[in-house]
Amino acid sequence: MKSQIKKYTAWLTSLLLLSLPCLHAQSATNGIKDEKGKLCWVITTSMPKDLENPLKILAGEKLHEVKMRLRSVGKPVKIDDAGIVRAVKVILDAEGNETYQNLSQAKIPEGVTQALLVLVPIPEGEIEGENGLRFRSKVIDLSKFKKGGFLYVNLTKAKLGVKIGDKKTTLETGEMKLINALDGQKEAVLPVQFVYRIFEEDKWKLMVSSKMAVYDSRREICIFYYNDRIKNVDFRGIPFITPPPKTEKK
């Protein structure tokens, strides 16, 4: 466990070396410079091995291919006014026509112009009860996921505690929660602490305690999961680079 804490501390501390110019350079790779209208980014907490990657995303009548990566967020898809976004598997019928098998289905609420769709694989034994769907879906309104903010996702059976700066929260199994840490600042170096409690144990166990550089040019998604290799709670981060605001031409 001590070696894991050292690893986490090194990972968090290394973020202090990130520079704003570097982050702005990354934002150009998000592929949305010329995109307009309502947008939805799609991520998955893990990708079932029997499904194709890129994952096919059906938004309105248009089919997109979105590469699911564990450490980054791909390009967004445009959504229509109906706001229905589905992950699908393409199936050919007896006559060779394409039909779609739904793997997930979500509706982007009216009024949400930019959303993050988080897909969580359904355990194999529960798929039949979910009408054959392979993912549960959670829609995050990006107007509530502020710049410099963090989305925490708990995929473990443990109860988790997160503290960043003076903000803290707990997450039960399956929960997702936002912490918007900057409160309008451009950047800050904040203390970060993760703790966990397994089953009905009274004692919280420390996962990591360090400091982290936080910038308003990015959001961060942190996924907690059970790592079978170390037989313990683990986590991984997904940087979500914030696109620069569009300016209207006069």
C-alpha positions, 0 to 999 in steps of 0.5 A: 500500500505504501508503494501505491501511495508513493505512486499516487503522490508522484502522479499528483505532484507531476501535475504541478509541472504542467504549464498553461501554454502546454494546456492551451496547445492540447486544447487544439487537439479536441477537434471542435474548433469549427463545431457549432450547435449542441455537442455531446462528448462520450466516454466509457469507464471501461470498454467490454472486450467483445464490442468494437472500438471505435464505438458507434454513436447514433445521434439523431439520424447520423452515425458517428464512430468515437474512439473510447480511450481510458486516458483521454476524451475524444471528439464530440458528436452533434446532437439534434433537438430531440437529444437522443444519443445511443451507442449501437451495434450495427447488424445486417438483416437477412436482406443485407440492410443495416439495423441497429442494436441499442447498447445504451440510450440517453436523452440530453435534457432540453436546454443543455447545449454541451454535455458529457455522456458517461457510459458504465458497462453493465455486469454480464449477469445483469444485461438481460434485466437491462433489456439487453443494454450493455451500458448504463448512461449518465448525462453531465451538463457541462454548464454545471461541470465548471472549468477547473472542476472534477468529476469523481466516479466510484466503480468500487464497492467501497465508500470513498471520501474526496477532499480538494481544497476546502471542498469535500464529498463522499461517494457511495458505490456507483455514484458520480459527483462534481467538485468545482474547485476553483470558484472563479479563479484562473489557477490554484495549487490545492491540497488533495486527499482520497480516502476509502472505507470498505464495507462496514469498517469504521476506519477510513484508509488513506489512498493519497494525500498531496497537492495538485495544480488546477487550471481553468483550461481543463476539467478532470474526470477521476474514475475509482475502480478495483485493481485486481493486480494490487487487490485494492482500490485504485484510480485513473484520471481522464483530462477533459480539455476545455475548448476556448470560447468562440468569439463572434465575428463583427 
